Amino acid sequence: MKKFAALFLALIMALSMTAALAEGADTIDLSGKTAEELIALIDQARNALAELMPPLADGEVLYEDENVTITLNGAPSIEYGSLVLPIIIVNHTDRNLLISMDNVSINGWDVSGGTTSVSASKKARTEIDFYDAEEAAELKDVADLEDVTGKLSYFDEDDWNWDFEGTSVTWTFAK
């Protein structure tokens, strides 16, 4: 809960700073703002950030470090209410890894994260499913997909002991 609160506050601060810079202001005062005004400010900053990030294309690397490489492998789709991202994962370790995406939002809406796994020192064509995308994010058509934001983590699938607390990622799919 503390991590979530800290991440949420950091996101608010980053978005506020982005909005302030976009407006040419040196500082931004959030005191006295209503919830609706703060939501509008966050949406404005999210849209400004999306403008700066080019849309993802098939074959583009979504995440990479010394342990894993995750690449987009085709177009996202909506199946049975879930957003499905086809990916290729390359596991550069000698451990079976479970890859997890937590604290996920699609187009700014909170949704359930997804997981997938890959065997030690192998490549896998797989997918990450975000199970309530259609209902929770009101994502009726994949053409409406703008961005997916979340925290990517992975750990040893066999002993659940080797945690890598990942980084926050934003994948932009449309302008």
C-alpha positions in Angstrom: 0.0 0.0 0.0 2.9 2.4 0.8 4.5 1.6 -2.5 1.2 2.3 -4.3 0.7 5.6 -2.5 4.3 6.7 -3.2 4.0 5.7 -6.8 0.7 7.6 -7.1 2.1 10.7 -5.5 5.2 10.5 -7.8 2.9 10.2 -10.8 0.8 13.2 -9.7 3.9 15.3 -9.2 5.4 14.2 -12.6 2.1 14.9 -14.4 1.7 18.2 -12.6 5.2 19.3 -13.6 4.6 18.2 -17.2 1.4 20.3 -17.4 3.1 23.2 -15.8 5.9 23.1 -18.3 3.4 22.7 -21.2 1.7 25.9 -20.0 5.0 27.7 -19.6 4.7 28.1 -15.9 7.6 27.9 -13.5 5.5 26.3 -10.7 2.1 24.9 -10.2 -0.1 25.2 -7.1 -2.4 22.2 -6.6 -3.8 23.5 -3.3 -7.5 24.4 -3.5 -8.0 22.3 -6.7 -11.1 20.2 -6.8 -11.0 16.5 -7.7 -12.4 17.3 -11.1 -9.7 19.9 -11.7 -7.0 17.5 -10.7 -8.4 14.8 -13.0 -8.5 17.3 -15.8 -4.9 18.3 -15.1 -3.8 14.6 -15.1 -5.6 13.9 -18.3 -3.9 17.0 -19.9 -0.5 15.9 -18.8 -1.1 12.3 -20.0 -2.2 13.6 -23.4 0.9 15.9 -23.6 3.1 12.9 -22.7 1.4 10.7 -25.3 2.1 13.4 -27.9 5.8 13.2 -27.1 6.0 9.4 -27.5 5.7 7.8 -30.9 3.1 5.0 -31.3 4.5 1.5 -31.0 4.8 -0.7 -34.1 5.1 -4.5 -34.6 8.7 -5.6 -33.7 9.4 -2.7 -31.4 11.1 -3.5 -28.0 8.7 -2.8 -25.1 11.2 -3.5 -22.4 14.8 -4.6 -22.2 17.5 -5.2 -19.5 20.2 -7.7 -18.9 17.7 -10.4 -17.9 14.8 -10.1 -20.4 13.8 -8.5 -23.7 10.1 -8.1 -24.5 9.1 -7.2 -28.0 5.7 -6.4 -29.5 4.8 -9.3 -31.9 1.8 -8.1 -33.8 -1.2 -6.0 -33.3 -3.1 -5.8 -29.9 -6.6 -7.3 -29.9 -9.6 -7.5 -27.8 -10.8 -11.1 -27.0 -13.6 -11.9 -24.6 -13.3 -8.5 -22.9 -9.5 -8.7 -22.5 -6.8 -6.6 -24.1 -4.3 -9.0 -25.6 -0.8 -7.9 -26.3 1.1 -10.4 -28.4 4.8 -10.4 -27.4 8.1 -12.2 -27.7 10.0 -12.7 -24.5 13.7 -13.6 -24.5 14.9 -14.9 -21.2 18.6 -14.2 -20.8 18.8 -15.9 -17.4 19.2 -19.5 -16.2 15.9 -19.2 -14.3 12.3 -19.8 -15.3 10.8 -16.3 -15.2 7.2 -15.1 -14.5 6.7 -11.6 -15.9 4.0 -9.5 -14.3 2.5 -6.2 -15.2 0.9 -4.5 -12.1 -0.7 -1.2 -11.3 -2.0 -1.1 -14.9 -4.0 1.5 -16.6 -5.4 1.5 -20.1 -6.2 4.9 -21.5 -6.0 6.2 -18.0 -8.5 3.6 -16.6 -7.4 1.2 -13.8 -7.5 -2.4 -15.0 -6.2 -5.8 -13.8 -2.6 -6.6 -14.6 -1.4 -9.6 -16.6 1.3 -12.2 -16.3 3.1 -14.6 -18.6 6.2 -16.9 -18.2 9.2 -18.0 -20.2 11.6 -20.9 -19.5 15.3 -20.4 -18.6 17.5 -19.2 -21.6 14.5 -19.5 -24.0 12.4 -17.4 -26.3 8.7 -17.5 -26.1 5.9 -16.2 -28.4 3.2 -15.4 -25.9 0.9 -12.7 -24.8 0.0 -10.5 -21.8 -3.8 -10.3 -21.2 -5.4 -7.5 -19.3 -8.6 -9.2 -18.3 -11.1 -6.4 -17.7 -10.1 -3.9 -20.4 -13.4 -3.8 -22.2 -15.5 -3.2 -19.1 -13.1 -1.3 -16.8 -11.4 0.8 -19.4 -14.4 1.0 -21.7 -12.2 -0.3 -24.5 -14.7 -1.6 -27.1 -12.4 -1.5 -30.1 -8.7 -1.9 -30.4 -8.7 1.3 -32.5 -9.5 3.2 -29.3 -6.4 1.9 -27.5 -4.1 4.9 -26.7 -1.7 3.7 -24.0 -1.0 1.0 -21.5 0.9 2.1 -18.3 2.0 -0.1 -15.5 4.9 -1.6 -13.5 6.7 -4.4 -15.1 8.3 -7.0 -12.7 9.6 -10.5 -12.9 10.7 -13.2 -10.6 11.9 -16.8 -10.5 8.9 -19.0 -11.2 10.3 -22.0 -9.5 11.2 -20.7 -6.1 9.5 -17.3 -6.1 12.7 -15.9 -4.5 14.5 -13.9 -7.1 12.5 -10.7 -7.2 13.1 -7.9 -9.7 11.0 -4.9 -8.9 10.6 -3.5 -12.3 10.2 -0.1 -13.7 7.1 1.9 -14.7 6.5 1.6 -18.4 4.1 3.4 -20.8 3.4 1.9 -24.2 1.7 4.3 -26.6 -0.3 2.8 -29.4 -2.1 5.7 -31.0 -1.9 9.5 -31.4 
